Amino acid sequence: MKRTIAFLKIYLRWFIFGIAILFILNTFYNNWSTVLTVTLDHQSCYLLILAFLVTFFSHIWSALVWVKILNILKQPMTKKWGLKVYLTTNISKYIPGNIGHFYGRIIAISQQGISLKIASFSVLLEPLFMAISALIITLLSNPFGVNRNPYSSWFSVIQIIIMLIGLLVIHPFFVNKIFFYLKEIKQKNVHSEIHLRQYPKTILLGEMGFILLRGLGFILTWTAFIPLSMFQIPLLLNAFSFAWLLGLLIPGAPGGMGVFEAAIIFLLKTENFPIQIVFCAITIFRLISILAEVTGAGLVLLTKE
């Protein structure tokens, strides 16, 4: 039975990824002639460079937040070590399965003499904080959001319920219960060593900062192709946050690739954005994201002692 479930999971991942890619290819096929009309001037190039720098910094920021997660779980890792591990493993997310970066970090932590179970738990906390943060930003920008219809209010209620459950799960009471269960040492002072004493609001704010930085990079990329009004910025942030969340949660898509782009196209199809701009913006943003991650890993390798 377990082998059957595992077999189905693999095919489900590829099915979801395939559907997303087919949706994107179909959109491009139907609009390729208009996509070719898009041009860039010098100002657009400067905006794309700025988008790259913001996106690159967002990964450094995310690495520092990850180190903070380890620190609050009483696993004292230095920022230098955290940046090195995080940036070099980040590009592994594009390996099919979307778990390569998690695996690399778990191995790196366990090599520091920490239990494999605790290493896994601390690494898996990060996407949980990210998902909650993305959902919070989606809800905060909801008044300006996309696809407003009679079902939007019900969908928002469901999102709020999921967010509240997530905020409850990261409460110290539940985190400590799980952490104590996984801890495999026998010292008498174990509880005072690893007890999470307060709600991890700093981590939550840090991950929200990461999502906002990624969103800013996306908006700058968009602005390189078409001017935006002040009212359109929260709309794009709403679409970005929810699409990024789907890319994080839906299994199988390497780095959310395909799922994120398909979600953006679907969410913005009812807005007054030219489809060629939508397609060009999401394509260039994906390239910027990959380039920023490769640059981060490359700089670490070049400066490796």
Phi and psi restraints in degrees (value plus and minus 20) as a CYANA .aco file:
   2 LYS   PHI     -83.7   -43.7
   2 LYS   PSI     -58.8   -18.8
   3 ARG   PHI     -85.3   -45.3
   3 ARG   PSI     -56.0   -16.0
   4 THR   PHI     -86.0   -46.0
   4 THR   PSI     -63.4   -23.4
   5 ILE   PHI     -83.6   -43.6
   5 ILE   PSI     -63.9   -23.9
   6 ALA   PHI     -82.3   -42.3
   6 ALA   PSI     -59.7   -19.7
   7 PHE   PHI     -82.9   -42.9
   7 PHE   PSI     -63.6   -23.6
   8 LEU   PHI     -87.1   -47.1
   8 LEU   PSI     -55.8   -15.8
   9 LYS   PHI     -82.2   -42.2
   9 LYS   PSI     -62.3   -22.3
  10 ILE   PHI     -81.3   -41.3
  10 ILE   PSI     -66.4   -26.4
  11 TYR   PHI     -90.7   -50.7
  11 TYR   PSI     -51.2   -11.2
  12 LEU   PHI     -85.0   -45.0
  12 LEU   PSI     -62.1   -22.1
  13 ARG   PHI     -79.8   -39.8
  13 ARG   PSI     -67.8   -27.8
  14 TRP   PHI     -88.5   -48.5
  14 TRP   PSI     -51.7   -11.7
  15 PHE   PHI     -85.8   -45.8
  15 PHE   PSI     -66.7   -26.7
  16 ILE   PHI     -82.4   -42.4
  16 ILE   PSI     -65.7   -25.7
  17 PHE   PHI     -81.7   -41.7
  17 PHE   PSI     -61.9   -21.9
  18 GLY   PHI     -84.8   -44.8
  18 GLY   PSI     -62.3   -22.3
  19 ILE   PHI     -81.7   -41.7
  19 ILE   PSI     -63.8   -23.8
  20 ALA   PHI     -82.3   -42.3
  20 ALA   PSI     -65.0   -25.0
  21 ILE   PHI     -84.7   -44.7
  21 ILE   PSI     -62.0   -22.0
  22 LEU   PHI     -82.5   -42.5
  22 LEU   PSI     -58.9   -18.9
  23 PHE   PHI     -82.5   -42.5
  23 PHE   PSI     -63.7   -23.7
  24 ILE   PHI     -86.2   -46.2
  24 ILE   PSI     -65.0   -25.0
  25 LEU   PHI     -82.9   -42.9
  25 LEU   PSI     -58.4   -18.4
  26 ASN   PHI     -85.1   -45.1
  26 ASN   PSI     -60.9   -20.9
  27 THR   PHI     -83.1   -43.1
  27 THR   PSI     -62.8   -22.8
  28 PHE   PHI     -85.4   -45.4
  28 PHE   PSI     -61.7   -21.7
  29 TYR   PHI     -81.0   -41.0
  29 TYR   PSI     -58.8   -18.8
  30 ASN   PHI     -98.2   -58.2
  30 ASN   PSI     -34.0     6.0
  31 ASN   PHI    -153.3  -113.3
  31 ASN   PSI      -3.5    36.5
  32 TRP   PHI     -82.3   -42.3
  32 TRP   PSI     -52.8   -12.8
  33 SER   PHI     -86.7   -46.7
  33 SER   PSI     -55.9   -15.9
  34 THR   PHI     -97.4   -57.4
  34 THR   PSI     -50.8   -10.8
  35 VAL   PHI     -81.5   -41.5
  35 VAL   PSI     -57.7   -17.7
  36 LEU   PHI     -88.8   -48.8
  36 LEU   PSI     -34.5     5.5
  37 THR   PHI    -104.1   -64.1
  37 THR   PSI     -30.5     9.5
  38 VAL   PHI     -93.4   -53.4
  38 VAL   PSI     111.3   151.3
  39 THR   PHI    -147.0  -107.0
  39 THR   PSI     141.2   181.2
  40 LEU   PHI    -142.1  -102.1
  40 LEU   PSI     118.9   158.9
  41 ASP   PHI    -125.4   -85.4
  41 ASP   PSI    -193.8  -153.8
  42 HIS   PHI     -83.3   -43.3
  42 HIS   PSI     -60.9   -20.9
  43 GLN   PHI     -82.6   -42.6
  43 GLN   PSI     -58.7   -18.7
  44 SER   PHI     -82.5   -42.5
  44 SER   PSI     -60.1   -20.1
  45 CYS   PHI     -84.7   -44.7
  45 CYS   PSI     -59.5   -19.5
  46 TYR   PHI     -83.5   -43.5
  46 TYR   PSI     -60.0   -20.0
  47 LEU   PHI     -85.3   -45.3
  47 LEU   PSI     -57.6   -17.6
  48 LEU   PHI     -88.3   -48.3
  48 LEU   PSI     -57.3   -17.3
  49 ILE   PHI     -83.9   -43.9
  49 ILE   PSI     -62.4   -22.4
  50 LEU   PHI     -83.8   -43.8
  50 LEU   PSI     -59.9   -19.9
  51 ALA   PHI     -81.2   -41.2
  51 ALA   PSI     -59.3   -19.3
  52 PHE   PHI     -83.7   -43.7
  52 PHE   PSI     -65.4   -25.4
  53 LEU   PHI     -83.7   -43.7
  53 LEU   PSI     -61.9   -21.9
  54 VAL   PHI     -84.4   -44.4
  54 VAL   PSI     -63.2   -23.2
  55 THR   PHI     -84.7   -44.7
  55 THR   PSI     -61.1   -21.1
  56 PHE   PHI     -81.7   -41.7
  56 PHE   PSI     -65.3   -25.3
  57 PHE   PHI     -84.8   -44.8
  57 PHE   PSI     -52.2   -12.2
  58 SER   PHI     -81.4   -41.4
  58 SER   PSI     -54.5   -14.5
  59 HIS   PHI     -92.9   -52.9
  59 HIS   PSI     -55.3   -15.3
  60 ILE   PHI     -84.3   -44.3
  60 ILE   PSI     -63.6   -23.6
  61 TRP   PHI     -79.5   -39.5
  61 TRP   PSI     -65.2   -25.2
  62 SER   PHI     -82.4   -42.4
  62 SER   PSI     -57.5   -17.5
  63 ALA   PHI     -83.4   -43.4
  63 ALA   PSI     -60.9   -20.9
  64 LEU   PHI     -86.8   -46.8
  64 LEU   PSI     -57.0   -17.0
  65 VAL   PHI     -85.7   -45.7
  65 VAL   PSI     -58.5   -18.5
  66 TRP   PHI     -82.5   -42.5
  66 TRP   PSI     -62.0   -22.0
  67 VAL   PHI     -82.0   -42.0
  67 VAL   PSI     -57.8   -17.8
  68 LYS   PHI     -84.0   -44.0
  68 LYS   PSI     -58.1   -18.1
  69 ILE   PHI     -80.3   -40.3
  69 ILE   PSI     -64.6   -24.6
  70 LEU   PHI     -83.0   -43.0
  70 LEU   PSI     -59.0   -19.0
  71 ASN   PHI     -87.4   -47.4
  71 ASN   PSI     -60.0   -20.0
  72 ILE   PHI     -91.6   -51.6
  72 ILE   PSI     -38.1     1.9
  73 LEU   PHI    -112.3   -72.3
  73 LEU   PSI      -4.0    36.0
  74 LYS   PHI      41.9    81.9
  74 LYS   PSI      15.9    55.9
  75 GLN   PHI    -135.7   -95.7
  75 GLN   PSI      69.3   109.3
  76 PRO   PHI     -90.8   -50.8
  76 PRO   PSI      75.6   115.6
  77 MET   PHI    -131.0   -91.0
  77 MET   PSI     122.2   162.2
  78 THR   PHI     -97.8   -57.8
  78 THR   PSI     138.5   178.5
  79 LYS   PHI     -84.5   -44.5
  79 LYS   PSI     -57.6   -17.6
  80 LYS   PHI     -81.8   -41.8
  80 LYS   PSI     -65.5   -25.5
  81 TRP   PHI     -84.3   -44.3
  81 TRP   PSI     -62.8   -22.8
  82 GLY   PHI     -83.4   -43.4
  82 GLY   PSI     -63.5   -23.5
  83 LEU   PHI     -82.1   -42.1
  83 LEU   PSI     -62.6   -22.6
  84 LYS   PHI     -81.1   -41.1
  84 LYS   PSI     -70.4   -30.4
  85 VAL   PHI     -87.9   -47.9
  85 VAL   PSI     -65.9   -25.9
  86 TYR   PHI     -83.7   -43.7
  86 TYR   PSI     -68.1   -28.1
  87 LEU   PHI     -90.6   -50.6
  87 LEU   PSI     -54.3   -14.3
  88 THR   PHI     -96.3   -56.3
  88 THR   PSI     -47.2    -7.2
  89 THR   PHI    -110.1   -70.1
  89 THR   PSI     -33.9     6.1
  90 ASN   PHI     -80.7   -40.7
  90 ASN   PSI     -57.7   -17.7
  91 ILE   PHI     -91.8   -51.8
  91 ILE   PSI     -32.8     7.2
  92 SER   PHI     -90.7   -50.7
  92 SER   PSI     -30.6     9.4
  93 LYS   PHI     -85.3   -45.3
  93 LYS   PSI     -39.3     0.7
  94 TYR   PHI    -105.6   -65.6
  94 TYR   PSI     -19.7    20.3
  95 ILE   PHI     -93.4   -53.4
  95 ILE   PSI     112.9   152.9
  96 PRO   PHI     -69.5   -29.5
  96 PRO   PSI     112.5   152.5
  97 GLY   PHI      94.9   134.9
  97 GLY   PSI     -45.5    -5.5
  98 ASN   PHI      41.3    81.3
  98 ASN   PSI       9.8    49.8
  99 ILE   PHI    -149.1  -109.1
  99 ILE   PSI     -18.0    22.0
 100 GLY   PHI     -79.6   -39.6
 100 GLY   PSI     -58.9   -18.9
 101 HIS   PHI     -88.3   -48.3
 101 HIS   PSI     -55.9   -15.9
 102 PHE   PHI     -84.8   -44.8
 102 PHE   PSI     -64.3   -24.3
 103 TYR   PHI     -80.7   -40.7
 103 TYR   PSI     -64.3   -24.3
 104 GLY   PHI     -81.4   -41.4
 104 GLY   PSI     -60.1   -20.1
 105 ARG   PHI     -91.7   -51.7
 105 ARG   PSI     -57.9   -17.9
 106 ILE   PHI     -81.4   -41.4
 106 ILE   PSI     -64.7   -24.7
 107 ILE   PHI     -83.1   -43.1
 107 ILE   PSI     -62.4   -22.4
 108 ALA   PHI     -82.9   -42.9
 108 ALA   PSI     -60.4   -20.4
 109 ILE   PHI     -88.9   -48.9
 109 ILE   PSI     -63.8   -23.8
 110 SER   PHI     -83.9   -43.9
 110 SER   PSI     -47.9    -7.9
 111 GLN   PHI     -90.7   -50.7
 111 GLN   PSI     -31.7     8.3
 112 GLN   PHI    -109.0   -69.0
 112 GLN   PSI     -10.9    29.1
 113 GLY   PHI      69.2   109.2
 113 GLY   PSI      -4.0    36.0
 114 ILE   PHI    -119.0   -79.0
 114 ILE   PSI     124.0   164.0
 115 SER   PHI     -72.2   -32.2
 115 SER   PSI     120.3   160.3
 116 LEU   PHI     -81.9   -41.9
 116 LEU   PSI     -56.6   -16.6
 117 LYS   PHI     -86.6   -46.6
 117 LYS   PSI     -62.4   -22.4
 118 ILE   PHI     -88.4   -48.4
 118 ILE   PSI     -59.0   -19.0
 119 ALA   PHI     -79.5   -39.5
 119 ALA   PSI     -63.7   -23.7
 120 SER   PHI     -83.4   -43.4
 120 SER   PSI     -63.6   -23.6
 121 PHE   PHI     -83.5   -43.5
 121 PHE   PSI     -65.2   -25.2
 122 SER   PHI     -85.9   -45.9
 122 SER   PSI     -56.4   -16.4
 123 VAL   PHI     -91.3   -51.3
 123 VAL   PSI     -59.4   -19.4
 124 LEU   PHI     -95.0   -55.0
 124 LEU   PSI     -35.3     4.7
 125 LEU   PHI     -86.2   -46.2
 125 LEU   PSI     -53.2   -13.2
 126 GLU   PHI     -80.0   -40.0
 126 GLU   PSI     -72.7   -32.7
 127 PRO   PHI     -83.1   -43.1
 127 PRO   PSI     -46.4    -6.4
 128 LEU   PHI     -85.8   -45.8
 128 LEU   PSI     -67.2   -27.2
 129 PHE   PHI     -82.2   -42.2
 129 PHE   PSI     -60.0   -20.0
 130 MET   PHI     -82.4   -42.4
 130 MET   PSI     -64.4   -24.4
 131 ALA   PHI     -83.5   -43.5
 131 ALA   PSI     -64.0   -24.0
 132 ILE   PHI     -83.2   -43.2
 132 ILE   PSI     -62.8   -22.8
 133 SER   PHI     -83.1   -43.1
 133 SER   PSI     -64.1   -24.1
 134 ALA   PHI     -83.0   -43.0
 134 ALA   PSI     -57.6   -17.6
 135 LEU   PHI     -89.1   -49.1
 135 LEU   PSI     -58.2   -18.2
 136 ILE   PHI     -82.0   -42.0
 136 ILE   PSI     -66.8   -26.8
 137 ILE   PHI     -84.6   -44.6
 137 ILE   PSI     -58.0   -18.0
 138 THR   PHI     -80.1   -40.1
 138 THR   PSI     -63.9   -23.9
 139 LEU   PHI     -90.6   -50.6
 139 LEU   PSI     -58.8   -18.8
 140 LEU   PHI     -85.9   -45.9
 140 LEU   PSI     -51.4   -11.4
 141 SER   PHI    -114.8   -74.8
 141 SER   PSI     -13.4    26.6
 142 ASN   PHI     -79.6   -39.6
 142 ASN   PSI     -58.1   -18.1
 143 PRO   PHI     -76.7   -36.7
 143 PRO   PSI     -44.8    -4.8
 144 PHE   PHI    -124.5   -84.5
 144 PHE   PSI     -11.4    28.6
 145 GLY   PHI     -89.8   -49.8
 145 GLY   PSI    -198.3  -158.3
 146 VAL   PHI    -122.9   -82.9
 146 VAL   PSI     146.8   186.8
 147 ASN   PHI      34.7    74.7
 147 ASN   PSI      29.3    69.3
 148 ARG   PHI     -94.7   -54.7
 148 ARG   PSI     101.9   141.9
 149 ASN   PHI    -170.6  -130.6
 149 ASN   PSI     156.0   196.0
 150 PRO   PHI     -77.6   -37.6
 150 PRO   PSI     -41.2    -1.2
 151 TYR   PHI    -112.9   -72.9
 151 TYR   PSI     -24.9    15.1
 152 SER   PHI     -81.4   -41.4
 152 SER   PSI     -60.6   -20.6
 153 SER   PHI     -83.4   -43.4
 153 SER   PSI     -60.9   -20.9
 154 TRP   PHI     -86.5   -46.5
 154 TRP   PSI     -58.9   -18.9
 155 PHE   PHI     -84.6   -44.6
 155 PHE   PSI     -58.1   -18.1
 156 SER   PHI     -85.1   -45.1
 156 SER   PSI     -59.0   -19.0
 157 VAL   PHI     -81.5   -41.5
 157 VAL   PSI     -63.5   -23.5
 158 ILE   PHI     -81.7   -41.7
 158 ILE   PSI     -62.4   -22.4
 159 GLN   PHI     -82.5   -42.5
 159 GLN   PSI     -61.3   -21.3
 160 ILE   PHI     -83.1   -43.1
 160 ILE   PSI     -62.6   -22.6
 161 ILE   PHI     -82.0   -42.0
 161 ILE   PSI     -65.6   -25.6
 162 ILE   PHI     -82.4   -42.4
 162 ILE   PSI     -60.8   -20.8
 163 MET   PHI     -83.3   -43.3
 163 MET   PSI     -63.6   -23.6
 164 LEU   PHI     -83.2   -43.2
 164 LEU   PSI     -59.4   -19.4
 165 ILE   PHI     -82.6   -42.6
 165 ILE   PSI     -63.4   -23.4
 166 GLY   PHI     -82.7   -42.7
 166 GLY   PSI     -62.4   -22.4
 167 LEU   PHI     -84.2   -44.2
 167 LEU   PSI     -51.4   -11.4
 168 LEU   PHI     -93.1   -53.1
 168 LEU   PSI     -59.6   -19.6
 169 VAL   PHI     -82.2   -42.2
 169 VAL   PSI     -56.3   -16.3
 170 ILE   PHI    -106.5   -66.5
 170 ILE   PSI     -11.1    28.9
 171 HIS   PHI     -85.2   -45.2
 171 HIS   PSI     122.8   162.8
 172 PRO   PHI     -71.4   -31.4
 172 PRO   PSI     -53.1   -13.1
 173 PHE   PHI     -78.0   -38.0
 173 PHE   PSI     -67.1   -27.1
 174 PHE   PHI     -98.3   -58.3
 174 PHE   PSI     -60.1   -20.1
 175 VAL   PHI     -81.0   -41.0
 175 VAL   PSI     -64.6   -24.6
 176 ASN   PHI     -85.8   -45.8
 176 ASN   PSI     -59.0   -19.0
 177 LYS   PHI     -78.1   -38.1
 177 LYS   PSI     -66.5   -26.5
 178 ILE   PHI     -88.5   -48.5
 178 ILE   PSI     -62.5   -22.5
 179 PHE   PHI     -84.9   -44.9
 179 PHE   PSI     -61.8   -21.8
 180 PHE   PHI     -84.2   -44.2
 180 PHE   PSI     -55.2   -15.2
 181 TYR   PHI     -86.2   -46.2
 181 TYR   PSI     -57.7   -17.7
 182 LEU   PHI    -102.1   -62.1
 182 LEU   PSI     -40.7    -0.7
 183 LYS   PHI     -85.5   -45.5
 183 LYS   PSI     109.1   149.1
 184 GLU   PHI    -136.9   -96.9
 184 GLU   PSI      31.0    71.0
 185 ILE   PHI    -150.8  -110.8
 185 ILE   PSI     145.0   185.0
 186 LYS   PHI    -138.8   -98.8
 186 LYS   PSI     -10.2    29.8
 187 GLN   PHI     -82.1   -42.1
 187 GLN   PSI     127.7   167.7
 188 LYS   PHI     -91.0   -51.0
 188 LYS   PSI     -47.4    -7.4
 189 ASN   PHI    -114.5   -74.5
 189 ASN   PSI       3.9    43.9
 190 VAL   PHI     -77.0   -37.0
 190 VAL   PSI     -59.5   -19.5
 191 HIS   PHI     -87.7   -47.7
 191 HIS   PSI     -60.7   -20.7
 192 SER   PHI     -90.8   -50.8
 192 SER   PSI     -44.2    -4.2
 193 GLU   PHI     -93.0   -53.0
 193 GLU   PSI     -61.6   -21.6
 194 ILE   PHI    -139.7   -99.7
 194 ILE   PSI     -13.4    26.6
 195 HIS   PHI     -87.3   -47.3
 195 HIS   PSI     107.1   147.1
 196 LEU   PHI    -104.3   -64.3
 196 LEU   PSI      91.7   131.7
 197 ARG   PHI    -107.3   -67.3
 197 ARG   PSI     -44.2    -4.2
 198 GLN   PHI    -161.3  -121.3
 198 GLN   PSI     143.9   183.9
 199 TYR   PHI     -82.8   -42.8
 199 TYR   PSI     113.1   153.1
 200 PRO   PHI     -97.2   -57.2
 200 PRO   PSI      36.9    76.9
 201 LYS   PHI     -87.5   -47.5
 201 LYS   PSI     -49.8    -9.8
 202 THR   PHI     -82.1   -42.1
 202 THR   PSI     -61.8   -21.8
 203 ILE   PHI     -85.1   -45.1
 203 ILE   PSI     -62.2   -22.2
 204 LEU   PHI     -82.5   -42.5
 204 LEU   PSI     -64.9   -24.9
 205 LEU   PHI     -84.9   -44.9
 205 LEU   PSI     -57.1   -17.1
 206 GLY   PHI     -83.0   -43.0
 206 GLY   PSI     -63.2   -23.2
 207 GLU   PHI     -90.0   -50.0
 207 GLU   PSI     -53.3   -13.3
 208 MET   PHI     -83.9   -43.9
 208 MET   PSI     -58.0   -18.0
 209 GLY   PHI     -81.7   -41.7
 209 GLY   PSI     -58.6   -18.6
 210 PHE   PHI     -83.1   -43.1
 210 PHE   PSI     -66.6   -26.6
 211 ILE   PHI     -83.1   -43.1
 211 ILE   PSI     -60.3   -20.3
 212 LEU   PHI     -86.3   -46.3
 212 LEU   PSI     -57.7   -17.7
 213 LEU   PHI     -85.2   -45.2
 213 LEU   PSI     -63.6   -23.6
 214 ARG   PHI     -82.3   -42.3
 214 ARG   PSI     -60.1   -20.1
 215 GLY   PHI     -84.2   -44.2
 215 GLY   PSI     -57.9   -17.9
 216 LEU   PHI     -84.7   -44.7
 216 LEU   PSI     -61.2   -21.2
 217 GLY   PHI     -80.6   -40.6
 217 GLY   PSI     -59.5   -19.5
 218 PHE   PHI     -85.8   -45.8
 218 PHE   PSI     -63.5   -23.5
 219 ILE   PHI     -86.8   -46.8
 219 ILE   PSI     -59.3   -19.3
 220 LEU   PHI     -83.5   -43.5
 220 LEU   PSI     -59.7   -19.7
 221 THR   PHI     -81.9   -41.9
 221 THR   PSI     -63.4   -23.4
 222 TRP   PHI     -82.2   -42.2
 222 TRP   PSI     -62.5   -22.5
 223 THR   PHI     -85.2   -45.2
 223 THR   PSI     -43.6    -3.6
 224 ALA   PHI     -86.1   -46.1
 224 ALA   PSI     -41.4    -1.4
 225 PHE   PHI    -124.8   -84.8
 225 PHE   PSI     -49.3    -9.3
 226 ILE   PHI    -175.4  -135.4
 226 ILE   PSI     117.0   157.0
 227 PRO   PHI     -84.3   -44.3
 227 PRO   PSI     126.9   166.9
 228 LEU   PHI    -138.7   -98.7
 228 LEU   PSI     123.9   163.9
 229 SER   PHI    -106.6   -66.6
 229 SER   PSI     146.3   186.3
 230 MET   PHI     -82.6   -42.6
 230 MET   PSI     -49.6    -9.6
 231 PHE   PHI     -96.5   -56.5
 231 PHE   PSI     -43.4    -3.4
 232 GLN   PHI    -101.9   -61.9
 232 GLN   PSI     -41.4    -1.4
 233 ILE   PHI     -83.6   -43.6
 233 ILE   PSI     -71.4   -31.4
 234 PRO   PHI     -84.4   -44.4
 234 PRO   PSI     -48.9    -8.9
 235 LEU   PHI     -83.5   -43.5
 235 LEU   PSI     -65.7   -25.7
 236 LEU   PHI     -86.9   -46.9
 236 LEU   PSI     -57.4   -17.4
 237 LEU   PHI     -83.9   -43.9
 237 LEU   PSI     -58.3   -18.3
 238 ASN   PHI     -83.0   -43.0
 238 ASN   PSI     -67.5   -27.5
 239 ALA   PHI     -85.5   -45.5
 239 ALA   PSI     -61.8   -21.8
 240 PHE   PHI     -82.4   -42.4
 240 PHE   PSI     -68.0   -28.0
 241 SER   PHI     -80.4   -40.4
 241 SER   PSI     -63.6   -23.6
 242 PHE   PHI     -91.8   -51.8
 242 PHE   PSI     -60.1   -20.1
 243 ALA   PHI     -85.5   -45.5
 243 ALA   PSI     -60.1   -20.1
 244 TRP   PHI     -84.3   -44.3
 244 TRP   PSI     -59.3   -19.3
 245 LEU   PHI     -81.6   -41.6
 245 LEU   PSI     -63.3   -23.3
 246 LEU   PHI     -83.2   -43.2
 246 LEU   PSI     -60.9   -20.9
 247 GLY   PHI     -82.9   -42.9
 247 GLY   PSI     -51.7   -11.7
 248 LEU   PHI     -94.6   -54.6
 248 LEU   PSI     -60.6   -20.6
 249 LEU   PHI    -107.8   -67.8
 249 LEU   PSI     -55.9   -15.9
 250 ILE   PHI     -91.7   -51.7
 250 ILE   PSI     104.5   144.5
 251 PRO   PHI     -91.6   -51.6
 251 PRO   PSI     131.4   171.4
 252 GLY   PHI      76.5   116.5
 252 GLY   PSI     -57.2   -17.2
 253 ALA   PHI     -89.5   -49.5
 253 ALA   PSI      97.9   137.9
 254 PRO   PHI     -82.5   -42.5
 254 PRO   PSI      94.2   134.2
 255 GLY   PHI      43.1    83.1
 255 GLY   PSI       2.8    42.8
 256 GLY   PHI      54.1    94.1
 256 GLY   PSI     -14.4    25.6
 257 MET   PHI     -81.6   -41.6
 257 MET   PSI     111.8   151.8
 258 GLY   PHI      74.0   114.0
 258 GLY   PSI     -72.6   -32.6
 259 VAL   PHI     -86.9   -46.9
 259 VAL   PSI     -67.9   -27.9
 260 PHE   PHI     -79.0   -39.0
 260 PHE   PSI     -69.0   -29.0
 261 GLU   PHI     -84.1   -44.1
 261 GLU   PSI     -62.7   -22.7
 262 ALA   PHI     -84.0   -44.0
 262 ALA   PSI     -58.7   -18.7
 263 ALA   PHI     -85.8   -45.8
 263 ALA   PSI     -62.1   -22.1
 264 ILE   PHI     -81.3   -41.3
 264 ILE   PSI     -66.7   -26.7
 265 ILE   PHI     -79.6   -39.6
 265 ILE   PSI     -65.1   -25.1
 266 PHE   PHI     -86.2   -46.2
 266 PHE   PSI     -63.3   -23.3
 267 LEU   PHI     -89.1   -49.1
 267 LEU   PSI     -52.0   -12.0
 268 LEU   PHI    -119.3   -79.3
 268 LEU   PSI     -16.3    23.7
 269 LYS   PHI     -87.8   -47.8
 269 LYS   PSI     -43.4    -3.4
 270 THR   PHI    -111.9   -71.9
 270 THR   PSI     -23.3    16.7
 271 GLU   PHI    -110.3   -70.3
 271 GLU   PSI     154.9   194.9
 272 ASN   PHI    -112.5   -72.5
 272 ASN   PSI      16.0    56.0
 273 PHE   PHI    -115.1   -75.1
 273 PHE   PSI     111.6   151.6
 274 PRO   PHI     -79.4   -39.4
 274 PRO   PSI     115.2   155.2
 275 ILE   PHI     -81.4   -41.4
 275 ILE   PSI     -52.4   -12.4
 276 GLN   PHI     -86.7   -46.7
 276 GLN   PSI     -52.8   -12.8
 277 ILE   PHI     -90.0   -50.0
 277 ILE   PSI     -62.6   -22.6
 278 VAL   PHI     -77.7   -37.7
 278 VAL   PSI     -68.3   -28.3
 279 PHE   PHI     -86.4   -46.4
 279 PHE   PSI     -64.5   -24.5
 280 CYS   PHI     -85.1   -45.1
 280 CYS   PSI     -61.5   -21.5
 281 ALA   PHI     -83.3   -43.3
 281 ALA   PSI     -66.3   -26.3
 282 ILE   PHI     -90.3   -50.3
 282 ILE   PSI     -51.5   -11.5
 283 THR   PHI     -88.8   -48.8
 283 THR   PSI     -67.8   -27.8
 284 ILE   PHI     -86.2   -46.2
 284 ILE   PSI     -57.9   -17.9
 285 PHE   PHI     -84.2   -44.2
 285 PHE   PSI     -58.6   -18.6
 286 ARG   PHI     -83.0   -43.0
 286 ARG   PSI     -62.3   -22.3
 287 LEU   PHI     -83.9   -43.9
 287 LEU   PSI     -60.7   -20.7
 288 ILE   PHI     -83.0   -43.0
 288 ILE   PSI     -62.3   -22.3
 289 SER   PHI     -81.7   -41.7
 289 SER   PSI     -66.5   -26.5
 290 ILE   PHI     -85.1   -45.1
 290 ILE   PSI     -62.5   -22.5
 291 LEU   PHI     -82.5   -42.5
 291 LEU   PSI     -60.0   -20.0
 292 ALA   PHI     -84.0   -44.0
 292 ALA   PSI     -60.6   -20.6
 293 GLU   PHI     -90.3   -50.3
 293 GLU   PSI     -60.8   -20.8
 294 VAL   PHI     -85.7   -45.7
 294 VAL   PSI     -59.5   -19.5
 295 THR   PHI     -82.0   -42.0
 295 THR   PSI     -63.6   -23.6
 296 GLY   PHI     -79.5   -39.5
 296 GLY   PSI     -67.9   -27.9
 297 ALA   PHI     -84.7   -44.7
 297 ALA   PSI     -59.9   -19.9
 298 GLY   PHI     -85.0   -45.0
 298 GLY   PSI     -61.9   -21.9
 299 LEU   PHI     -83.5   -43.5
 299 LEU   PSI     -58.8   -18.8
 300 VAL   PHI     -83.2   -43.2
 300 VAL   PSI     -64.5   -24.5
 301 LEU   PHI     -86.8   -46.8
 301 LEU   PSI     -56.1   -16.1
 302 LEU   PHI     -90.8   -50.8
 302 LEU   PSI     -51.6   -11.6
 303 THR   PHI    -117.1   -77.1
 303 THR   PSI     -11.8    28.2
 304 LYS   PHI     -85.4   -45.4
 304 LYS   PSI     111.4   151.4
